[in-house]
Amino acid sequence: MGLYERFILPKLVDLACRTSTVARQRPKIIPKATGAVLELGFGSGLNLPFYDTSRVSRVWALEPSREMWTRAEESVRAAPFEVEHLEASAEEVPLADDSADTVVATYTLCTIPDLALSLSEIRRVLKPGGALVFCEHGAAPDEEVRRWQDRLNPIWSRLSGGCNLNRPIPALLEEGGLEIQEMDTMYLPGWRPVNFNYWGTALFAQGGKG
């Protein structure tokens, strides 16, 4: 890991995730989580204040970056429920089958290198009937904006630690076996190539982990 990835990138990611525009998305979705929660890409713990403490029993905080986890430690200590750090990737979740009632992903699915494998892991660790709660940015509905996303994505991805501007998140969730139960979309204020958001909940079809 180079100096940029170790010292500069975590600060940039944290700053981006602290913007008021992104902060306004969190209370729309995080209170939907219940029970034992696996949060993918926990980062610096910015979702913690928005969990409904009457409905959540614990959070497994999956975060491969030690630098980001260090930034989260103060928030973790203040949490009213147990928060356990899982220093692992989303493609290899160190939990037993049927462990989680909810999986939370906020601005994370855009970055996971092998999203299909990660979705299979989500399916494995979710209890039957468990939900994926998500808020993500991705491919825009307007052709002109999508063209800019495609043009900019190679350099954007290199500079942002693997984040992709142009992933069609709903289609990828459905390809992974999820059925979207509810979803809202909109351009958030700001630069359109990075600010088209999807947020909602999704369930895997019943009938086995297959």
C-alpha positions in Angstrom: 0.0 0.0 0.0 1.4 3.4 -1.1 1.5 6.6 0.9 -1.5 8.0 -1.0 -3.7 5.0 -0.2 -2.5 4.8 3.4 -2.5 8.5 4.5 -4.3 10.7 2.0 -7.1 8.6 0.6 -8.8 7.7 3.9 -9.0 11.5 4.7 -10.5 12.3 1.3 -13.0 9.5 1.6 -14.0 10.5 5.1 -14.4 14.2 4.0 -16.6 13.1 1.1 -18.8 11.0 3.3 -19.2 13.8 5.8 -20.7 16.3 3.4 -24.1 17.7 4.3 -25.6 16.3 1.1 -24.6 12.7 2.0 -25.4 13.2 5.6 -29.0 13.9 4.7 -29.3 10.5 3.0 -28.4 8.5 6.1 -31.5 9.1 8.2 -33.6 8.1 5.2 -32.3 4.5 5.2 -30.3 3.5 8.3 -33.3 3.4 10.7 -34.7 0.6 8.6 -32.0 -1.8 9.9 -33.0 -4.3 12.6 -31.5 -7.0 14.8 -27.9 -8.1 14.3 -26.5 -5.8 11.5 -23.6 -6.4 9.2 -22.4 -3.0 7.8 -20.3 -3.2 4.7 -17.6 -0.6 4.3 -18.1 0.8 7.9 -15.6 3.6 7.3 -15.3 6.1 10.1 -18.7 5.1 11.6 -20.8 7.8 10.2 -23.9 5.7 10.1 -23.8 4.9 13.9 -25.9 7.8 15.1 -28.8 6.9 12.8 -29.4 3.3 13.9 -32.7 2.9 15.8 -31.3 1.7 19.2 -34.6 0.1 20.1 -34.4 -2.2 17.0 -30.7 -2.9 16.6 -28.9 -5.3 19.0 -25.4 -5.2 17.5 -23.4 -4.1 14.5 -20.6 -6.1 12.8 -18.4 -3.3 11.3 -16.8 -4.7 8.2 -13.9 -2.4 7.3 -10.6 -3.6 5.7 -8.8 -0.3 6.2 -7.2 0.1 9.6 -6.8 3.8 9.0 -10.6 4.2 8.6 -11.2 2.0 11.6 -8.9 4.3 13.7 -11.1 7.2 12.7 -14.2 5.3 13.8 -13.0 4.4 17.3 -14.4 7.4 19.2 -17.9 6.8 17.6 -17.7 3.1 18.4 -16.9 3.7 22.0 -20.0 6.0 22.3 -22.4 3.5 20.6 -25.2 2.1 22.8 -24.8 -1.4 21.3 -21.9 -3.7 20.6 -19.9 -2.8 17.6 -17.4 -5.5 16.5 -14.7 -4.7 13.9 -14.3 -7.2 11.1 -11.1 -6.5 9.3 -12.0 -8.2 6.0 -13.3 -7.7 2.5 -16.9 -7.9 1.4 -16.0 -10.8 -0.8 -15.0 -13.0 2.2 -17.2 -12.1 5.2 -15.9 -13.8 8.4 -19.4 -14.7 9.7 -21.3 -17.9 9.9 -24.3 -18.6 7.6 -27.6 -17.0 8.7 -25.9 -14.6 11.1 -27.3 -11.2 10.2 -30.9 -9.9 10.2 -29.8 -6.9 8.1 -26.9 -6.0 5.8 -26.3 -2.2 5.4 -24.4 -0.8 2.5 -24.0 3.0 2.1 -21.7 4.2 -0.7 -19.9 0.9 -0.7 -21.2 -1.2 -3.5 -19.6 1.2 -6.0 -16.1 0.2 -4.7 -16.2 -3.6 -4.0 -14.0 -5.2 -6.7 -16.0 -8.4 -7.1 -19.6 -7.3 -6.4 -21.1 -10.6 -7.6 -19.0 -12.5 -5.1 -19.9 -10.0 -2.3 -23.6 -10.4 -3.0 -23.3 -14.2 -2.7 -21.6 -13.6 0.7 -24.4 -11.3 1.7 -26.9 -14.0 0.8 -25.0 -16.5 2.8 -24.8 -14.5 6.0 -28.3 -13.1 5.9 -31.0 -15.0 7.8 -34.0 -16.1 5.8 -36.1 -13.0 5.2 -33.2 -10.7 6.1 -32.9 -7.5 4.2 -30.2 -5.5 2.4 -30.6 -1.8 3.2 -28.7 0.3 0.7 -27.9 3.9 -0.3 -25.5 4.1 -3.3 -24.5 6.3 -6.2 -24.2 5.0 -9.7 -25.2 5.1 -13.3 -27.4 8.1 -14.1 -30.7 7.8 -16.1 -29.7 10.6 -18.5 -27.6 9.5 -21.4 -25.4 12.6 -21.5 -24.5 12.2 -17.8 -23.8 8.5 -18.3 -21.4 9.3 -21.1 -19.5 11.6 -18.8 -19.5 8.9 -16.1 -18.0 6.4 -18.6 -15.4 8.8 -19.8 -14.3 9.8 -16.3 -14.6 6.5 -14.5 -11.0 5.1 -15.3 -9.2 8.1 -13.7 -11.9 8.6 -11.0 -11.6 5.0 -9.9 -7.8 5.2 -9.6 -7.9 8.4 -7.6 -10.8 7.3 -5.3 -9.6 3.9 -4.2 -11.7 1.9 -6.7 -15.0 3.8 -6.6 -16.9 3.5 -9.8 -19.2 6.3 -11.1 -21.1 4.2 -13.5 -22.3 0.9 -11.9 -26.0 0.2 -12.5 -26.7 -0.7 -8.9 -30.3 -1.9 -9.2 -29.5 -4.2 -12.1 -26.5 -5.6 -10.3 -28.5 -6.3 -7.2 -31.1 -8.1 -9.3 -28.5 -10.1 -11.1 -27.2 -11.2 -7.7 -30.6 -12.7 -6.8 -32.1 -9.8 -4.9 -35.6 -8.5 -5.3 -35.9 -4.7 -4.7 -38.8 -4.1 -2.3 -38.7 -0.3 -2.3 -36.3 2.2 -3.9 -36.1 5.9 -4.4 -33.8 7.7 -6.8 -32.7 11.3 -7.4 -29.8 13.5 -8.3 -28.4 15.0 -5.1 -27.2 18.6 -5.2 -23.8 19.0 -6.8 -21.8 17.4 -9.6 -24.2 15.1 -11.5 -21.7 12.4 -12.6 -21.2 11.4 -9.0 -24.5 12.4 -7.4 -27.2 10.1 -8.8 -28.4 8.1 -5.8 -30.4 5.0 -5.2 -31.7 4.0 -1.8 -34.0 1.3 -0.5 -34.3 -2.2 0.7 -34.0 -5.6 -1.1 -34.6 -9.2 -0.2 -33.3 -12.5 -1.7 -35.9 -14.7 -3.2 -36.9 -17.5 -0.8 -36.0 -21.1 -1.6 -32.5 -21.7 -0.5 -29.1 -20.1 -0.5 -28.2 -21.6 -3.9 
